[in-house]
């Protein structure tokens, strides 16, 4: 009789576990379906954007985030791991759906297409600005593209490796943004695989279904995704102690976008050492890969001007967009003075963190991502560093905070998930509230209305604070 009771209790336990598994699958399937439908709506809006397009996009993006959080909360409550195959399959599906849409709230892609044409045919997109071709015969398919490029008097703002990627898209199919969308989506999927190898758990779903990442990379084809990919290849290779190739990938990342240089002090200070002489030797190996890559790129173009393109200098000189710290300090300081102060403070922060990491115990870094990380499916990697804080502070010190800049935070926020980072990824979409994208008074071209900035940053602060307060109260009740 006792045996029968034990058998009956075990059966009940097994049935309950099966019930929870089935329920989790249903919640995950329903959430995936709703996210896909909402993203399809955004892709449809992108083909016919009107004055109320942004409102529709914000509503759909909010619905996508709600479904993502619902799926994660259900998995977290039942201590379940969301299958990687499901996360990756849905990520692939969403990025393929993006091919049905067109770049939204952006005209930068005309520059990508033109630069690809210039790189493929002349080998150097830095020599002449698009305006030099206004009175020159160009292929028919590029005539309209040439007329739609913004700031045509500036040659280009993009890095030399990025220009090669534009040329690759041109060779696949010229004057068409879809090859770039496909390449950007593929790079984004590779980033996901690297994040998984670095220890990302259920939070990988946040990355896979992120409306910001889908919009900026697989829909609008912003080239930052390629720089981020090379950065995380470098981080992963460093965790495997493949130092030369880690340096090479970081060089490629820097040659895509200068933002990547912020990773350098963390990679250098994160190299495992048995002694200082051993550390210097390993730094020399990684540095050789980095410098040889930059030298090879420079040799290919035959000029050092590729590292300080005219467009980048023009942007850094006078542009101001969605930067609240600057708007506050402009009441006291001059624009150029604010830049020097904020970037100087950020450089001091980087130096302080570098020295602190470098002087810590030798066994603190580069743990194996497969065996050295946490067993918690939610929390983080032992092989990476808090790049979310680094890039957040860096963006706040810039006079221009474009939405795709925030995408630099999100891979790190997948390894170290926090409310503030993912809230920022949602509310930054409000910074498209300008120009012809909304039917609102004061929405002028490239000038964000002050009330929008106030609402955007207020939400970015209050939502994480409320979430932290609620979770703290829940933990206190549990401890009691």
matplotlib code that plots the C-alpha trace (Angstrom):
import matplotlib.pyplot as plt

x = [0.0, 2.9, 4.5, 1.2, 0.9, 4.5, 3.9, 0.7, 2.5, 5.3, 2.7, 1.0, 4.4, 5.1, 1.7, 2.2, 5.6, 4.2, 1.3, 3.8, 5.9, 2.8, 1.7, 5.1, 5.1, 1.7, 2.7, 5.9, 4.1, 1.4, 3.9, 6.0, 2.9, 1.8, 5.3, 5.6, 2.2, 3.0, 6.4, 4.6, 2.4, 5.5, 6.9, 3.6, 3.7, 7.3, 6.0, 3.4, 4.5, 2.2, 2.0, 0.8, 3.2, 5.3, 2.3, 1.5, 5.1, 5.4, 2.1, 3.3, 6.7, 5.1, 3.0, 6.2, 8.0, 4.9, 4.8, 8.5, 8.3, 5.3, 7.2, 10.3, 8.3, 6.5, 9.7, 11.4, 8.5, 8.7, 12.5, 12.5, 15.1, 13.7, 15.1, 17.8, 16.4, 13.1, 14.8, 17.0, 14.2, 11.9, 14.8, 15.4, 11.7, 11.5, 14.6, 13.2, 10.0, 12.0, 12.7, 9.1, 9.5, 11.6, 13.8, 11.6, 12.1, 15.5, 17.1, 20.7, 20.3, 20.6, 24.1, 24.9, 23.8, 25.8, 28.9, 28.7, 28.6, 31.6, 33.6, 33.0, 33.7, 36.3, 37.8, 37.6, 34.3, 36.3, 37.7, 34.6, 31.3, 28.0, 27.4, 30.4, 28.3, 25.2, 26.3, 28.0, 26.3, 25.7, 23.8, 20.1, 19.3, 21.5, 20.1, 17.2, 19.4, 21.9, 19.2, 18.0, 21.3, 21.4, 24.3, 25.5, 28.4, 30.0, 31.9, 31.0, 30.9, 31.4, 34.5, 36.6, 35.5, 31.8, 32.4, 33.6, 30.3, 28.4, 30.4, 29.5, 25.8, 26.3, 27.8, 24.9, 22.4, 23.1, 20.8, 18.7, 18.6, 17.5, 21.1, 22.1, 19.1, 20.0, 23.6, 22.7, 20.1, 22.7, 25.3, 22.7, 22.0, 25.8, 25.9, 23.1, 25.2, 28.2, 26.1, 24.9, 28.4, 29.4, 26.7, 23.5, 20.4, 16.7, 17.6, 18.6, 14.9, 15.0, 17.7, 16.0, 12.6, 13.9, 11.9, 14.9, 17.3, 14.9, 14.1, 17.7, 19.5, 17.3, 14.8, 16.9, 20.3, 22.3, 25.9, 26.7, 25.7, 28.9, 31.1, 29.2, 29.6, 33.4, 33.5, 31.8, 34.0, 36.9, 35.5, 34.7, 38.2, 39.8, 37.9, 39.4, 42.8, 43.1, 44.8, 46.1, 42.7, 40.9, 43.1, 42.4, 38.6, 38.8, 40.7, 38.0, 35.4, 37.2, 37.5, 33.7, 33.0, 35.1, 32.8, 34.6, 37.7, 36.0, 36.3, 40.1, 41.0, 38.6, 40.0, 43.6, 42.9, 40.9, 43.8, 44.6, 48.1, 50.4, 53.0, 53.4, 55.9, 53.4, 50.7, 52.9, 53.7, 50.0, 49.1, 51.8, 50.3, 46.8, 48.2, 50.0, 46.7, 45.0, 47.8, 48.4, 44.6, 44.6, 47.8, 46.3, 43.1, 45.2, 47.4, 44.4, 43.0, 46.4, 45.6, 45.2, 42.2, 39.9, 40.2, 39.0, 36.4, 35.0, 31.5, 32.6, 34.4, 31.3, 29.1, 31.3, 31.7, 28.2, 25.4, 23.1, 20.3, 18.5, 21.2, 19.5, 22.8, 23.9, 20.5, 20.8, 24.4, 24.0, 22.4, 25.8, 28.5, 29.3, 28.7, 32.4, 33.2, 30.5, 31.9, 35.4, 34.1, 31.8, 34.2, 37.1, 35.1, 34.3, 38.0, 38.9, 36.3, 37.8, 41.3, 40.0, 38.3, 41.2, 43.6, 41.2, 40.7, 44.4, 45.4, 42.9, 43.6, 44.9, 42.3, 39.3, 39.0, 38.5, 36.5, 35.4, 31.9, 30.8, 31.9, 32.8, 29.5, 26.4, 24.0, 21.1, 19.4, 18.7, 21.9, 25.2, 28.5, 31.8, 33.7, 32.4, 32.4, 29.8, 29.8, 26.3, 27.5, 30.4, 28.3, 25.5, 28.0, 29.6, 26.3, 25.3, 28.6, 27.8, 25.9, 24.1, 22.2, 20.7, 18.5, 20.9, 23.6, 21.6, 21.9, 25.6, 24.3, 21.9, 24.3, 25.9, 22.5, 21.7, 24.6, 23.9, 20.1, 18.8, 15.6, 17.2, 19.0, 15.9, 13.7, 16.1, 15.9, 12.1, 11.8, 14.6, 12.2, 10.4, 13.4, 11.9, 9.3, 10.4, 10.0, 7.2, 7.0, 4.3, 1.4, 2.4, 3.1, 6.8, 8.0, 10.5, 13.2, 16.0, 14.9, 13.3, 10.7, 11.7, 8.5, 9.4, 12.9, 11.4, 9.0, 11.6, 14.1, 11.5, 10.2, 13.8, 14.3, 10.9, 10.1, 13.4, 12.9, 9.4, 10.4, 13.3, 11.1, 8.5, 11.2, 12.9, 9.6, 8.9, 12.3, 11.8, 8.4, 10.0, 12.8, 10.3]
y = [0.0, 2.3, 1.6, 2.4, 5.7, 6.6, 5.6, 7.7, 10.7, 10.4, 10.2, 13.3, 15.1, 13.9, 15.1, 18.5, 18.9, 17.9, 20.4, 23.2, 22.2, 22.2, 25.5, 27.1, 25.9, 27.4, 30.8, 30.8, 29.9, 32.5, 35.2, 34.3, 34.4, 37.8, 39.3, 38.1, 39.6, 42.9, 43.0, 42.2, 45.2, 47.4, 46.1, 47.0, 50.5, 50.9, 50.4, 53.2, 55.5, 58.4, 61.2, 58.7, 55.9, 56.5, 56.1, 52.8, 51.6, 52.7, 50.8, 47.7, 47.8, 48.2, 45.1, 43.2, 44.1, 43.1, 39.7, 39.2, 40.1, 37.8, 34.8, 35.6, 36.1, 32.8, 30.9, 32.6, 31.8, 28.1, 28.1, 26.9, 27.4, 28.7, 26.4, 28.0, 26.4, 28.2, 31.6, 31.3, 30.0, 33.0, 35.4, 34.0, 34.3, 37.9, 39.0, 37.3, 39.1, 42.3, 41.7, 42.5, 46.0, 49.0, 51.3, 53.2, 56.8, 56.9, 58.0, 57.0, 53.9, 56.0, 56.9, 53.2, 52.3, 55.2, 54.4, 50.8, 51.9, 54.2, 51.6, 48.9, 51.1, 53.6, 51.9, 55.0, 56.6, 59.2, 61.2, 62.9, 63.9, 62.9, 66.6, 66.3, 63.9, 66.1, 67.1, 63.8, 60.9, 58.0, 54.7, 55.2, 53.3, 55.6, 58.9, 59.0, 57.6, 60.4, 63.1, 61.7, 61.5, 63.8, 66.2, 65.5, 68.0, 65.6, 62.6, 60.0, 59.3, 55.5, 53.4, 51.6, 48.1, 49.2, 50.5, 47.1, 45.7, 48.3, 47.2, 43.5, 44.4, 46.3, 43.2, 41.1, 43.5, 47.1, 50.0, 47.7, 47.8, 44.2, 42.7, 45.1, 44.1, 40.5, 41.0, 43.0, 40.4, 37.6, 39.6, 40.1, 36.3, 35.7, 38.1, 36.0, 32.9, 34.6, 35.8, 32.3, 31.0, 33.7, 32.6, 34.4, 32.5, 33.4, 37.0, 36.1, 36.3, 40.0, 40.4, 38.1, 40.0, 43.5, 46.0, 48.4, 45.9, 44.6, 48.1, 49.4, 46.4, 44.0, 46.6, 49.8, 48.1, 50.4, 49.2, 49.4, 45.8, 44.7, 46.6, 45.1, 41.6, 42.1, 43.4, 40.3, 38.0, 39.7, 39.2, 35.5, 34.9, 36.5, 34.2, 31.3, 32.9, 33.3, 36.7, 37.5, 36.9, 38.8, 41.8, 41.3, 41.3, 44.4, 46.1, 45.2, 46.5, 49.8, 50.0, 49.6, 52.2, 54.2, 53.3, 49.9, 51.5, 51.8, 48.0, 48.1, 48.9, 46.3, 43.6, 44.5, 44.6, 41.3, 39.2, 36.5, 36.7, 34.5, 37.3, 40.9, 39.7, 37.1, 39.8, 42.1, 39.3, 38.5, 42.2, 42.4, 39.4, 40.9, 44.4, 42.9, 41.6, 44.9, 47.1, 44.8, 44.9, 48.7, 48.8, 46.4, 48.5, 51.7, 50.2, 49.1, 52.6, 54.2, 57.1, 57.8, 60.1, 57.1, 57.2, 60.8, 61.1, 64.5, 63.5, 62.3, 65.6, 67.6, 65.5, 65.9, 69.6, 71.0, 68.4, 68.3, 65.7, 64.0, 64.9, 66.1, 66.7, 69.1, 70.9, 71.5, 72.6, 74.9, 77.3, 77.7, 76.6, 76.8, 73.8, 73.0, 73.4, 70.9, 68.4, 68.8, 68.5, 65.4, 63.5, 64.4, 63.0, 59.8, 59.4, 59.7, 57.0, 54.7, 55.2, 54.6, 51.4, 50.2, 50.7, 49.0, 46.0, 45.7, 45.7, 43.1, 39.5, 37.5, 34.9, 37.3, 37.3, 35.2, 32.4, 29.6, 30.7, 27.1, 26.1, 29.3, 31.1, 31.1, 28.2, 30.7, 30.8, 34.5, 36.0, 36.6, 35.7, 35.3, 36.1, 39.6, 42.9, 45.6, 47.2, 48.3, 50.9, 51.9, 52.6, 54.2, 56.8, 57.3, 58.0, 60.5, 62.4, 62.7, 65.6, 63.2, 60.1, 58.4, 55.3, 52.9, 54.0, 52.5, 49.1, 49.0, 48.6, 45.7, 42.8, 43.5, 44.0, 40.4, 39.1, 41.4, 42.0, 45.1, 47.0, 50.3, 49.1, 47.4, 50.3, 52.6, 50.4, 50.9, 54.6, 55.7, 54.9, 58.1, 60.1, 59.6, 62.1, 64.7, 65.8, 64.2, 61.1, 62.6, 64.9, 67.2, 70.8, 71.5, 68.4, 69.9, 68.2, 66.8, 68.7, 66.8, 68.8, 69.3, 67.7, 64.5, 64.5, 65.0, 62.2, 59.9, 60.3, 60.4, 57.0, 55.7, 56.6, 56.0, 52.6, 50.9, 52.6, 51.3, 47.8, 47.8, 48.9, 46.2, 43.4, 44.6, 44.5, 41.0, 39.8, 41.3, 39.5, 36.2, 36.6, 37.2]
z = [0.0, 0.8, -2.5, -4.3, -2.5, -3.4, -7.0, -7.1, -5.6, -8.2, -11.0, -9.7, -9.6, -13.2, -14.4, -12.8, -14.5, -17.8, -17.3, -16.6, -19.7, -21.9, -20.4, -21.0, -24.6, -25.1, -23.6, -25.6, -28.8, -28.3, -27.5, -30.5, -32.8, -31.5, -31.7, -35.4, -36.2, -34.6, -36.4, -39.7, -39.1, -38.6, -41.9, -43.6, -42.1, -43.4, -47.0, -46.6, -43.8, -43.1, -40.5, -37.9, -38.7, -35.6, -33.3, -34.9, -34.6, -31.0, -30.2, -32.0, -30.4, -26.9, -27.7, -28.7, -25.5, -23.4, -25.0, -24.5, -20.9, -20.4, -21.9, -19.8, -16.6, -17.1, -17.7, -14.8, -12.4, -13.3, -13.4, -17.0, -19.7, -23.0, -25.7, -27.7, -30.9, -30.3, -29.6, -32.7, -35.0, -34.0, -34.5, -38.0, -38.8, -37.6, -39.6, -42.7, -42.3, -42.3, -45.9, -46.7, -45.3, -46.2, -44.2, -41.8, -40.6, -42.3, -45.5, -44.6, -46.8, -49.9, -48.8, -48.2, -51.7, -53.2, -51.1, -52.2, -55.8, -55.3, -53.4, -56.0, -59.1, -57.9, -54.8, -52.7, -51.5, -49.5, -52.4, -53.8, -52.2, -54.0, -55.0, -57.4, -59.5, -59.9, -63.4, -64.3, -66.0, -63.5, -64.1, -64.4, -61.2, -59.2, -60.5, -58.0, -55.2, -55.8, -55.6, -52.2, -50.3, -47.3, -46.9, -50.4, -50.0, -47.5, -48.9, -46.3, -42.5, -42.6, -41.8, -44.4, -43.6, -43.6, -47.1, -48.2, -46.9, -48.9, -51.9, -51.2, -51.2, -54.5, -56.1, -54.9, -56.3, -57.1, -56.0, -53.8, -50.0, -49.6, -49.7, -47.0, -44.9, -45.4, -44.5, -41.4, -40.3, -40.7, -38.7, -36.0, -35.8, -35.5, -32.6, -30.9, -31.3, -29.7, -26.9, -26.3, -26.3, -23.8, -21.4, -22.2, -21.0, -21.3, -21.7, -25.2, -26.0, -25.3, -28.0, -30.5, -30.2, -29.6, -31.7, -31.7, -33.0, -35.6, -36.8, -36.9, -38.3, -40.3, -41.5, -41.8, -42.3, -40.1, -40.4, -36.6, -36.5, -38.3, -35.8, -32.9, -34.4, -34.7, -31.1, -29.7, -31.9, -30.2, -26.7, -27.5, -29.0, -26.0, -23.7, -25.7, -25.4, -29.2, -28.7, -32.2, -33.7, -30.9, -31.8, -35.5, -34.9, -32.7, -35.5, -38.0, -35.5, -35.2, -39.0, -39.1, -36.4, -34.0, -31.1, -31.0, -29.5, -26.1, -25.8, -26.1, -22.4, -21.1, -23.4, -22.5, -18.8, -19.1, -20.4, -18.0, -16.6, -14.5, -14.2, -15.6, -18.2, -19.4, -19.5, -21.6, -24.0, -24.5, -24.9, -27.6, -29.5, -29.4, -30.2, -33.2, -34.6, -34.0, -35.6, -38.6, -39.4, -39.3, -41.4, -44.0, -44.3, -44.6, -47.2, -49.2, -49.4, -49.7, -47.3, -43.6, -44.2, -44.0, -40.2, -39.9, -42.8, -43.5, -42.5, -39.1, -38.4, -39.5, -37.3, -34.3, -34.8, -34.6, -34.5, -31.5, -31.2, -28.4, -25.9, -22.6, -20.7, -23.4, -23.4, -19.7, -19.7, -22.7, -20.2, -18.6, -21.0, -24.7, -26.9, -27.5, -23.8, -22.9, -25.3, -23.8, -20.2, -20.8, -23.0, -20.6, -17.7, -19.7, -20.6, -16.9, -16.1, -18.6, -17.2, -13.7, -14.6, -16.7, -13.8, -11.3, -13.5, -14.2, -10.5, -9.4, -8.8, -11.8, -11.5, -11.9, -15.6, -18.8, -17.2, -19.6, -20.8, -20.8, -17.3, -15.5, -15.7, -13.5, -13.6, -13.5, -16.9, -16.5, -15.2, -16.9, -18.5, -16.7, -20.0, -20.7, -18.9, -18.0, -21.5, -20.9, -18.4, -20.6, -23.6, -21.6, -20.1, -23.4, -25.2, -22.5, -23.1, -26.9, -28.4, -30.7, -29.4, -32.4, -31.7, -33.3, -30.9, -28.1, -29.9, -28.7, -25.2, -25.8, -26.4, -23.1, -21.6, -22.8, -20.7, -17.8, -18.1, -16.2, -16.4, -17.3, -20.5, -22.0, -21.0, -22.8, -25.9, -25.9, -25.2, -27.5, -30.4, -29.4, -30.7, -34.2, -33.2, -35.7, -39.3, -41.4, -39.2, -36.9, -37.3, -34.4, -33.9, -33.4, -35.1, -37.5, -39.5, -37.4, -34.3, -31.5, -29.5, -25.9, -24.5, -26.3, -24.8, -21.3, -21.7, -23.2, -20.5, -17.7, -18.7, -19.0, -15.3, -13.7, -15.2, -14.0, -10.6, -10.3, -11.4, -8.9, -6.1, -6.8, -7.1, -3.9, -2.0, -3.4, -2.2, 1.2, 1.6, 0.4, 3.0, 5.7]

ax = plt.figure().add_subplot(projection="3d")
ax.plot(x, y, z, "-o")
ax.set_aspect("equal")
plt.show()
